[in-house]
């Protein structure tokens, strides 16, 4: 058996810098001229004039009116009371069951053409009881002035911005004990099952990870693989066979965007009960370890720790959990080095990706066996802060070369006698 049906149907390829920019604060998009405006005009941020000085006169009044219109709209979304003349009233009405804590627009740039304006904004929203920081995304809003009052007349994603789940249909909400599941175009029974499985994953992660975290998770379940890819801002082929992906920004911390576990319903349905628990536990580990995960954290460590916690207490033999690597070791092809980050690439060779995950898991198992689970967690934090080479020295009193030799011996011991 190839683990929990994984690496083809459950390749949990999700989580470090993850889907680049998916949940990170939007960078300033290119200027968007208003209809009929001079396309060469360079917009100034709201609240400043062309030279950066505080504006006066009609321009400042217009910008205040635009800001007030955006604030009114944000308040209406939070009340679930968007007026019917708003062009996105139907779409935003799909949020009726979603527990919004905040919804705000930050103005990035304004291009005016008389009584019309195109405004680039960063939308930031958070879910009540679940998000310490907001999810952010870029939008382009069109506004028009009538009788001295500005109103939104158009609303679209900024270039390159990922879709939001409410743009894919009415959002169904299932609340678990500590998990929140949002689905669009999805069978309610599947949403309930995902919530129950995520609830079982949460205490397992808390018991195995000594770091502080919220103990909550938000899971998005779109209607299809294509819808999942739209939420992540990537091509569908990149996620085919991947059961779930976690979005977030390495380092976490105050003000960091909220994490989301995004499920591929087509792959998830193929999994056994064990496979589903494995996938959601693995992804929840990425949520729990976000504040300790940085760009310096190697993927063999972040993915290996997630697999280790997902397997913890299952009693699965190494040969069952690492079939691709076991075959390679039995054939005399023991990896010469720890898996490189590139070995985990979306859309890469399935066997290579599987061996990378399996090798990372067994590396973390080796650390836990030889140095203990608390030292593994300390190594993880140190690798994120100072890089893995310093972490090997400071936490494990060894170096990467010596550890790699021990890891290769560990692979031989665990896998070389595995049955074919």
C-alpha positions as CSV (number, residue, x, y, z in Angstrom):
1,X,0.0,0.0,0.0
2,X,1.4,3.4,-1.0
3,X,1.0,5.1,2.4
4,X,-2.4,6.7,2.9
5,X,-3.2,6.7,-0.8
6,X,-0.7,9.5,-1.0
7,X,1.7,11.2,-3.4
8,X,-0.7,10.6,-6.2
9,X,-4.1,11.3,-4.7
10,X,-2.8,12.9,-1.5
11,X,0.5,14.5,-2.3
12,X,0.4,17.0,0.4
13,X,2.6,19.5,-1.5
14,X,1.3,22.5,0.4
15,X,3.1,24.7,2.6
16,X,6.0,27.1,3.1
17,X,6.1,30.1,1.0
18,X,3.5,27.8,-0.5
19,X,1.4,29.4,-3.2
20,X,3.4,32.6,-3.7
21,X,1.4,35.7,-2.8
22,X,-1.8,33.8,-2.3
23,X,-2.4,35.1,1.1
24,X,0.3,37.6,1.4
25,X,-0.4,41.3,1.3
26,X,-0.9,42.4,-2.2
27,X,1.9,44.2,-3.9
28,X,0.9,47.5,-5.5
29,X,-0.6,46.6,-8.9
30,X,0.0,48.5,-12.1
31,X,-1.9,51.7,-12.6
32,X,-5.4,51.3,-13.9
33,X,-6.7,54.3,-15.8
34,X,-10.3,55.4,-15.5
35,X,-12.4,55.0,-18.7
36,X,-11.6,58.0,-20.9
37,X,-8.7,59.1,-18.7
38,X,-5.2,59.8,-19.9
39,X,-3.5,56.4,-19.7
40,X,-0.2,58.1,-19.0
41,X,-1.4,59.8,-15.9
42,X,0.2,58.4,-12.7
43,X,-2.3,58.1,-9.8
44,X,-1.3,59.4,-6.4
45,X,-2.3,57.5,-3.2
46,X,-5.5,58.8,-1.7
47,X,-4.8,61.6,0.7
48,X,-1.9,63.1,-1.2
49,X,-1.6,65.4,-4.1
50,X,0.6,64.8,-7.2
51,X,3.8,65.9,-5.3
52,X,2.9,64.0,-2.1
53,X,1.7,67.1,-0.3
54,X,-1.7,67.2,1.4
55,X,-4.3,68.1,-1.3
56,X,-6.7,70.9,-1.0
57,X,-9.8,72.0,-2.8
58,X,-12.0,69.8,-5.1
59,X,-9.4,66.9,-5.3
60,X,-9.3,66.4,-1.5
61,X,-13.1,66.6,-1.3
62,X,-13.4,63.9,-4.0
63,X,-10.9,61.7,-2.3
64,X,-12.7,62.1,1.0
65,X,-15.9,61.2,-0.7
66,X,-14.3,58.1,-2.3
67,X,-12.9,57.0,1.1
68,X,-16.3,57.5,2.7
69,X,-17.9,55.4,0.0
70,X,-15.5,52.6,0.6
71,X,-16.0,52.8,4.3
72,X,-19.8,52.7,3.9
73,X,-19.4,49.7,1.6
74,X,-17.2,47.8,4.1
75,X,-19.6,48.5,6.9
76,X,-22.5,47.2,4.7
77,X,-20.6,43.9,4.0
78,X,-20.0,43.4,7.7
79,X,-23.7,43.8,8.4
80,X,-24.5,41.5,5.5
81,X,-26.6,44.3,4.1
82,X,-25.0,45.4,0.8
83,X,-27.6,47.6,-1.0
84,X,-29.1,46.1,-4.2
85,X,-27.7,48.9,-6.4
86,X,-24.2,47.8,-5.6
87,X,-22.8,46.0,-8.7
88,X,-21.5,43.1,-6.5
89,X,-24.5,42.9,-4.2
90,X,-25.4,39.4,-5.4
91,X,-21.8,38.2,-5.1
92,X,-21.2,39.8,-1.7
93,X,-24.6,38.4,-0.5
94,X,-23.0,35.0,-0.7
95,X,-21.2,35.8,2.5
96,X,-24.4,35.9,4.5
97,X,-23.4,32.8,6.6
98,X,-19.7,33.7,6.9
99,X,-18.7,35.1,10.4
100,X,-16.8,38.2,9.3
101,X,-14.9,40.0,12.0
102,X,-13.3,42.7,9.8
103,X,-13.6,43.9,6.2
104,X,-11.7,47.0,5.1
105,X,-10.3,48.6,2.0
106,X,-6.8,50.3,1.9
107,X,-6.5,52.7,-1.0
108,X,-3.4,52.1,-3.1
109,X,-4.1,54.6,-5.9
110,X,-6.8,56.7,-7.5
111,X,-7.2,57.8,-11.1
112,X,-10.1,60.3,-11.5
113,X,-11.8,61.5,-14.7
114,X,-14.3,64.1,-13.5
115,X,-17.2,62.3,-11.7
116,X,-15.6,58.9,-12.3
117,X,-12.7,57.2,-10.6
118,X,-10.8,53.9,-10.7
119,X,-9.4,53.0,-7.4
120,X,-6.8,50.3,-6.7
121,X,-7.3,48.8,-3.2
122,X,-6.1,46.1,-0.9
123,X,-9.1,44.3,0.6
124,X,-8.4,42.8,4.0
125,X,-10.9,40.6,5.9
126,X,-10.8,38.3,8.9
127,X,-13.1,35.6,10.2
128,X,-14.4,36.0,13.7
129,X,-12.9,33.7,16.2
130,X,-10.4,32.2,13.8
131,X,-8.1,34.8,12.2
132,X,-5.5,36.7,14.2
133,X,-4.5,38.5,11.0
134,X,-6.5,39.2,7.8
135,X,-6.5,37.6,4.4
136,X,-5.6,40.3,1.8
137,X,-6.2,40.5,-1.9
138,X,-6.0,43.2,-4.5
139,X,-9.2,44.6,-6.1
140,X,-10.0,47.3,-8.6
141,X,-13.1,49.4,-7.8
142,X,-14.9,51.8,-10.1
143,X,-16.8,54.7,-8.5
144,X,-19.1,57.4,-9.8
145,X,-20.2,60.7,-8.2
146,X,-23.9,61.6,-8.4
147,X,-25.5,64.5,-6.4
148,X,-22.3,64.9,-4.4
149,X,-22.1,61.3,-3.3
150,X,-19.7,58.7,-4.5
151,X,-20.9,55.1,-5.2
152,X,-19.2,51.9,-6.2
153,X,-20.2,51.0,-9.8
154,X,-17.7,48.2,-10.5
155,X,-15.7,45.6,-8.6
156,X,-13.1,43.2,-10.1
157,X,-9.9,41.4,-9.0
158,X,-6.7,43.2,-9.6
159,X,-4.4,41.7,-12.2
160,X,-2.8,38.6,-10.8
161,X,-5.1,38.4,-7.8
162,X,-6.5,35.0,-6.9
163,X,-10.2,34.4,-6.8
164,X,-12.2,34.5,-3.5
165,X,-14.5,31.6,-2.5
166,X,-17.6,33.8,-2.5
167,X,-17.0,34.5,-6.2
168,X,-17.5,30.8,-6.9
169,X,-21.0,30.6,-5.5
170,X,-23.0,30.8,-2.3
171,X,-20.8,30.0,0.6
172,X,-21.9,27.2,3.0
173,X,-20.4,27.3,6.5
174,X,-19.9,24.3,8.7
175,X,-18.6,25.0,12.2
176,X,-16.6,22.2,14.0
177,X,-15.5,22.4,17.6
178,X,-12.4,24.4,16.5
179,X,-12.4,24.1,12.7
180,X,-14.3,26.3,10.3
181,X,-15.1,25.0,6.9
182,X,-16.3,27.2,4.0
183,X,-17.5,25.5,0.8
184,X,-18.8,26.7,-2.5
185,X,-20.6,24.4,-5.0
186,X,-20.0,21.5,-2.7
187,X,-22.0,18.7,-1.1
188,X,-22.9,19.7,2.5
189,X,-22.1,16.1,3.6
190,X,-18.5,16.5,2.4
191,X,-18.2,19.8,4.3
192,X,-19.4,18.2,7.5
193,X,-16.9,15.3,7.0
194,X,-14.1,17.7,6.5
195,X,-15.0,19.7,9.6
196,X,-15.1,16.5,11.7
197,X,-11.8,15.3,10.3
198,X,-10.1,18.6,10.9
199,X,-11.4,18.7,14.5
200,X,-9.7,15.3,15.0
201,X,-6.5,16.6,13.6
202,X,-6.3,19.7,15.8
203,X,-5.6,18.0,19.2
204,X,-3.1,15.6,17.5
205,X,-1.1,18.6,16.3
206,X,-1.3,20.5,19.6
207,X,0.0,17.4,21.4
208,X,2.9,17.0,19.1
209,X,4.0,20.6,18.6
210,X,5.1,22.4,21.7
211,X,4.9,25.9,20.2
212,X,2.1,28.3,20.8
213,X,-0.6,28.6,18.2
214,X,-4.3,29.3,18.0
215,X,-5.5,25.7,17.9
216,X,-7.9,26.6,15.1
217,X,-8.0,26.0,11.4
218,X,-10.0,27.4,8.4
219,X,-10.6,25.0,5.5
220,X,-11.8,26.0,2.1
221,X,-13.6,23.4,0.0
222,X,-14.3,24.6,-3.5
223,X,-16.4,22.7,-6.0
224,X,-13.7,21.3,-8.3
225,X,-10.0,21.2,-9.0
226,X,-10.3,24.2,-11.4
227,X,-12.0,26.1,-8.6
228,X,-9.2,25.2,-6.2
229,X,-6.6,26.4,-8.6
230,X,-8.5,29.7,-9.0
231,X,-8.4,30.2,-5.2
232,X,-4.6,29.6,-5.3
233,X,-4.0,31.7,-8.4
234,X,-2.3,28.9,-10.3
235,X,-2.9,26.4,-13.1
236,X,-5.1,23.4,-12.3
237,X,-2.4,20.9,-13.6
238,X,-0.1,22.1,-10.8
239,X,-2.5,20.7,-8.1
240,X,-3.9,17.6,-9.9
241,X,-3.5,14.7,-7.5
242,X,-2.8,17.1,-4.6
243,X,-5.4,16.7,-1.9
244,X,-4.8,19.9,0.0
245,X,-2.5,23.0,0.1
246,X,-1.9,25.4,2.9
247,X,-1.5,29.1,2.2
248,X,0.3,31.6,4.4
249,X,3.4,33.7,4.8
250,X,6.5,32.3,6.4
251,X,7.2,33.7,9.8
252,X,3.6,34.4,10.7
253,X,3.5,36.8,13.6
254,X,1.3,39.8,14.3
255,X,-0.2,41.3,11.2
256,X,0.7,38.3,9.0
257,X,-2.0,37.0,6.7
258,X,-4.3,34.2,7.9
259,X,-3.6,30.7,6.9
260,X,-6.1,28.7,4.8
261,X,-6.1,25.0,4.1
262,X,-7.5,24.7,0.5
263,X,-8.9,21.2,-0.4
264,X,-8.9,19.7,-3.8
265,X,-12.3,17.9,-3.6
266,X,-11.5,15.6,-6.6
267,X,-8.4,14.1,-4.9
268,X,-9.8,14.3,-1.4
269,X,-12.7,12.1,-2.3
270,X,-10.4,9.3,-3.5
271,X,-8.8,9.0,-0.1
272,X,-9.6,6.5,2.7
273,X,-10.6,7.7,6.1
274,X,-6.9,7.4,7.2
275,X,-5.8,9.3,4.1
276,X,-8.1,12.1,4.9
277,X,-7.0,12.4,8.5
278,X,-3.4,12.3,7.3
279,X,-3.9,15.1,4.8
280,X,-5.7,17.4,7.2
281,X,-3.3,16.7,10.1
282,X,-0.3,17.4,7.8
283,X,-1.8,20.7,6.6
284,X,-2.8,21.7,10.1
285,X,0.8,21.2,11.2
286,X,1.8,23.9,8.7
287,X,-0.7,26.2,10.3
288,X,0.6,25.5,13.8
289,X,4.2,25.9,12.8
290,X,3.8,29.0,10.7
291,X,5.4,31.4,13.2
292,X,8.5,29.2,13.4
293,X,8.7,28.7,9.6
294,X,10.7,31.1,7.5
295,X,12.3,31.2,4.1
296,X,15.4,29.6,5.8
297,X,13.4,26.5,6.8
298,X,14.3,23.7,4.4
299,X,11.3,21.9,2.9
300,X,12.6,18.5,4.0
301,X,12.2,19.8,7.6
302,X,8.8,21.5,7.2
303,X,7.3,18.7,5.2
304,X,9.0,16.0,7.2
305,X,7.7,17.3,10.5
306,X,4.2,17.6,9.1
307,X,4.4,14.0,7.9
308,X,5.8,12.8,11.2
309,X,3.0,14.4,13.2
310,X,0.4,13.0,10.8
311,X,1.8,9.5,11.2
312,X,2.3,9.8,14.9
313,X,0.6,7.0,16.8
314,X,-0.6,5.2,13.7
315,X,2.0,2.3,14.0
316,X,2.7,2.4,10.2
317,X,5.9,0.6,9.3
318,X,8.4,2.7,7.5
319,X,8.2,0.5,4.4
320,X,4.4,1.1,4.2
321,X,4.8,4.9,4.7
322,X,7.8,5.3,2.4
323,X,7.3,2.8,-0.5
324,X,9.1,4.8,-3.2
325,X,12.2,5.4,-1.0
326,X,12.1,1.7,0.1
327,X,12.2,0.5,-3.5
328,X,15.1,2.8,-4.2
329,X,17.0,1.7,-1.1
330,X,16.5,-2.0,-1.9
331,X,17.8,-1.3,-5.4
332,X,21.0,0.1,-3.8
333,X,20.0,3.7,-4.7
334,X,20.3,5.4,-1.3
335,X,20.1,9.2,-1.6
336,X,23.4,11.0,-1.3
337,X,21.9,14.1,0.3
338,X,18.9,15.3,2.2
339,X,16.0,16.3,-0.2
340,X,16.5,19.7,-1.8
341,X,13.7,22.2,-1.9
342,X,13.4,21.7,-5.7
343,X,12.5,18.0,-5.1
344,X,9.2,19.0,-3.7
345,X,8.1,21.0,-6.7
346,X,4.5,21.1,-7.9
347,X,4.1,19.2,-11.2
348,X,7.5,17.5,-10.7
349,X,8.2,13.8,-11.2
350,X,5.8,11.9,-8.9
351,X,8.4,9.4,-7.8
352,X,11.0,12.1,-7.0
353,X,8.4,14.1,-5.1
354,X,7.3,11.0,-3.1
355,X,11.0,10.2,-2.2
356,X,11.5,13.8,-1.0
357,X,8.5,13.6,1.3
358,X,9.5,10.2,2.6
359,X,13.1,11.2,3.1
360,X,12.1,14.3,5.0
361,X,9.8,12.3,7.2
362,X,12.5,9.7,8.0
363,X,15.0,12.6,8.7
364,X,12.6,14.0,11.3
365,X,12.0,10.5,12.7
366,X,15.7,10.1,13.2
367,X,16.1,13.4,15.0
368,X,13.1,12.5,17.3
369,X,14.5,9.0,18.1
370,X,18.1,10.1,18.7
371,X,17.6,13.5,20.3
372,X,13.9,13.5,21.3
373,X,10.7,15.3,20.2
374,X,11.4,18.5,22.1
375,X,14.9,18.8,20.5
376,X,13.3,18.2,17.1
377,X,11.0,21.2,17.8
378,X,13.9,23.3,18.9
379,X,15.8,22.3,15.8
380,X,12.9,23.4,13.7
381,X,12.7,26.8,15.4
382,X,16.5,27.3,15.1
383,X,16.6,26.3,11.4
384,X,13.9,29.0,10.8
385,X,15.9,31.6,12.8
386,X,19.5,30.8,11.8
387,X,19.4,28.3,9.0
388,X,19.8,24.5,9.1
389,X,23.6,24.5,9.3
390,X,23.6,26.6,12.5
391,X,20.7,24.5,13.9
392,X,22.6,21.3,13.4
393,X,25.5,22.8,15.3
394,X,23.7,24.7,18.0
395,X,20.8,22.3,18.8
396,X,22.1,18.8,17.8
397,X,25.8,19.3,18.3
398,X,26.6,17.9,14.8
399,X,26.8,19.1,11.3
400,X,24.9,18.5,8.1
401,X,27.4,16.0,6.7
402,X,27.5,13.9,9.8
403,X,23.7,14.0,10.1
404,X,23.3,13.0,6.4
405,X,25.5,10.0,7.0
406,X,23.4,9.0,10.0
407,X,20.2,9.5,7.9
408,X,21.5,7.3,5.1
409,X,22.3,4.6,7.6
410,X,18.8,5.0,9.1
411,X,17.3,4.6,5.6
412,X,19.2,1.3,5.1
413,X,18.2,0.0,8.5
414,X,14.5,0.9,8.1
415,X,14.0,0.1,4.4
416,X,16.6,-2.2,3.0
417,X,14.9,-5.4,4.3
418,X,11.3,-4.3,3.4
419,X,9.3,-6.8,1.4
420,X,8.8,-6.2,-2.3
